[in-house]
Amino acid sequence: MFLVISGTPGTGKTVIGKRVAKSLGAKLITTDYLMKKYKIPTALDKKRRTKIIDTRKLSAAAKKECRYYKNSVFEGHLAHFASADLTIILRTSPSELERRLKKKGWSESKIRENVEAEAMGIISSEAKNAIEIDTTKKSPQENAKEILKIINKKKHRKKKIDWTKAFEKYLLKKN
């Protein structure tokens, strides 16, 4: 099985991806790993202080890499561009996402950019045939268990998460 776990930065992809991969006995694949191994070039967006990665080359590298393993988990905020057996998008409420990104020491502009992207559901809209999971109030262990239930078809839903009202409250607190 080739599983993708994607979402806005701060939603829990890395820690949840590690837990799921360990439970499945799967190889954990990250964007950094693929970029180094397959020498995927990047450009720098100086204004936003971020790398620009060719998502087609990243997806092709992920596809090549997963052929070597019976089970693999590709986690990253661009992982949803890869064709997978199952794609999970982690979602987090705007106020909780802000709290998490502040704790990581992110700049106000990057926090704002990512909170807005989460509120608009950018990654969910880019992903094809994905299942969304709300990580706001659950521990990484609980989220990993939920993904494992989905994989084992004990729990499977295609509910879309809408942060519109939560984002309105978030904006009102900011002003």
C-alpha positions as CSV (number, residue, x, y, z in Angstrom):
1,M,0.0,0.0,0.0
2,F,1.2,3.5,-0.8
3,L,-0.3,5.9,1.7
4,V,0.0,9.7,1.4
5,I,-0.4,11.9,4.5
6,S,-0.6,15.6,3.6
7,G,-1.8,18.9,5.1
8,T,-0.9,22.4,5.9
9,P,2.3,22.8,8.0
10,G,1.5,22.3,11.7
11,T,-1.4,19.8,11.2
12,G,0.7,16.9,12.5
13,K,1.9,15.1,9.4
14,T,5.4,14.2,10.5
15,V,4.5,12.7,14.0
16,I,1.4,11.0,12.7
17,G,3.2,9.7,9.6
18,K,5.9,8.2,11.8
19,R,3.3,6.5,14.0
20,V,1.3,5.1,11.1
21,A,4.5,3.9,9.2
22,K,5.7,2.2,12.4
23,S,2.3,0.5,12.9
24,L,2.2,-0.7,9.3
25,G,5.9,-1.8,9.2
26,A,6.1,0.7,6.3
27,K,8.9,2.8,4.9
28,L,8.4,6.5,5.8
29,I,9.2,8.7,2.8
30,T,9.6,12.5,3.3
31,T,9.9,15.4,0.8
32,D,13.5,16.2,2.0
33,Y,14.5,12.5,1.5
34,L,13.1,12.5,-2.1
35,M,14.6,15.9,-2.9
36,K,18.1,14.7,-1.8
37,K,17.9,11.2,-3.3
38,Y,16.4,12.2,-6.7
39,K,18.2,15.6,-6.8
40,I,15.0,17.5,-7.3
41,P,15.9,21.1,-8.0
42,T,14.3,23.9,-6.0
43,A,14.0,27.7,-6.5
44,L,13.7,30.2,-3.7
45,D,10.8,32.6,-3.3
46,K,12.6,35.4,-1.5
47,K,9.4,37.3,-0.7
48,R,7.7,34.4,1.1
49,R,11.0,32.9,2.3
50,T,10.2,29.4,1.0
51,K,11.4,26.8,-1.5
52,I,9.5,26.2,-4.7
53,I,9.5,22.5,-5.5
54,D,8.5,21.0,-8.8
55,T,5.5,18.8,-7.7
56,R,5.6,16.7,-10.8
57,K,9.2,15.7,-10.2
58,L,8.4,15.1,-6.5
59,S,5.4,12.9,-7.4
60,A,7.5,10.9,-9.9
61,A,10.2,10.4,-7.3
62,A,7.6,9.2,-4.7
63,K,6.2,6.8,-7.3
64,K,9.7,5.4,-8.0
65,E,10.5,5.1,-4.3
66,C,7.3,3.3,-3.2
67,R,8.0,0.5,-5.7
68,Y,10.8,-0.7,-3.5
69,Y,8.6,-1.3,-0.5
70,K,5.5,-3.4,0.2
71,N,4.1,-0.6,2.3
72,S,5.2,3.0,2.3
73,V,3.9,6.3,3.8
74,F,4.7,9.6,2.1
75,E,4.2,12.5,4.3
76,G,4.6,16.2,3.5
77,H,2.6,19.3,2.6
78,L,3.1,18.6,-1.1
79,A,2.7,14.8,-0.8
80,H,-1.0,15.0,-2.0
81,F,0.2,15.6,-5.5
82,A,1.5,12.0,-5.7
83,S,-0.9,9.2,-6.9
84,A,-1.5,6.9,-3.9
85,D,-3.7,4.0,-2.9
86,L,-5.0,6.2,-0.2
87,T,-4.6,10.0,0.5
88,I,-5.2,11.4,4.0
89,I,-5.4,15.2,4.5
90,L,-4.8,16.4,8.0
91,R,-6.9,19.5,9.0
92,T,-6.6,21.7,12.0
93,S,-8.7,24.7,13.1
94,P,-7.2,28.1,12.3
95,S,-6.7,29.1,16.0
96,E,-5.1,25.8,17.0
97,L,-2.9,25.9,13.8
98,E,-1.7,29.4,14.8
99,R,-0.9,28.2,18.3
100,R,1.1,25.3,16.9
101,L,3.1,27.4,14.4
102,K,3.8,30.0,17.1
103,K,5.2,27.3,19.3
104,K,7.5,26.3,16.4
105,G,8.8,29.8,16.2
106,W,7.3,30.7,12.8
107,S,7.1,34.3,11.7
108,E,3.8,36.1,11.8
109,S,3.6,36.4,8.0
110,K,4.2,32.6,7.5
111,I,1.6,31.8,10.3
112,R,-0.9,34.1,8.6
113,E,-0.2,32.5,5.2
114,N,-0.7,29.0,6.5
115,V,-3.7,29.7,8.6
116,E,-5.4,31.3,5.6
117,A,-4.5,28.3,3.4
118,E,-5.9,26.0,6.0
119,A,-9.1,28.0,6.4
120,M,-9.6,28.0,2.6
121,G,-8.9,24.3,2.4
122,I,-6.2,24.8,-0.3
123,I,-4.5,21.4,0.2
124,S,-7.9,19.6,0.3
125,S,-8.9,21.3,-3.0
126,E,-5.7,20.2,-4.6
127,A,-5.9,16.6,-3.5
128,K,-7.8,14.0,-5.5
129,N,-10.1,11.6,-3.7
130,A,-8.7,12.3,-0.3
131,I,-10.1,11.6,3.2
132,E,-9.9,14.5,5.6
133,I,-9.1,14.1,9.3
134,D,-9.5,16.9,11.9
135,T,-6.4,16.8,14.2
136,T,-7.5,19.8,16.3
137,K,-8.4,18.1,19.5
138,K,-6.9,14.7,19.1
139,S,-3.5,13.4,20.1
140,P,-1.1,12.1,17.4
141,Q,-1.8,8.5,18.7
142,E,-5.6,9.0,18.3
143,N,-5.1,10.4,14.8
144,A,-2.8,7.5,13.8
145,K,-5.4,5.0,15.1
146,E,-8.1,6.7,13.0
147,I,-5.9,6.4,9.9
148,L,-5.3,2.7,10.7
149,K,-9.0,2.2,11.0
150,I,-9.6,3.8,7.6
151,I,-6.9,1.6,6.1
152,N,-8.5,-1.5,7.7
153,K,-11.9,-0.3,6.4
154,K,-13.3,-0.3,9.9
155,K,-13.9,3.4,9.6
156,H,-14.1,5.2,6.3
157,R,-15.7,8.6,5.6
158,K,-15.3,11.3,3.1
159,K,-16.5,14.2,5.2
160,K,-15.3,17.6,4.0
161,I,-14.0,19.9,6.8
162,D,-15.1,23.5,6.6
163,W,-13.3,26.1,8.7
164,T,-15.3,29.1,7.5
165,K,-17.0,29.8,10.8
166,A,-13.9,29.0,12.8
167,F,-11.9,31.4,10.6
168,E,-14.4,34.2,11.1
169,K,-14.0,33.8,14.9
170,Y,-10.2,33.7,14.5
171,L,-10.3,36.9,12.5
172,L,-12.6,38.6,15.1
173,K,-10.1,37.8,17.8
174,K,-7.3,39.2,15.8
175,N,-9.1,42.6,15.4
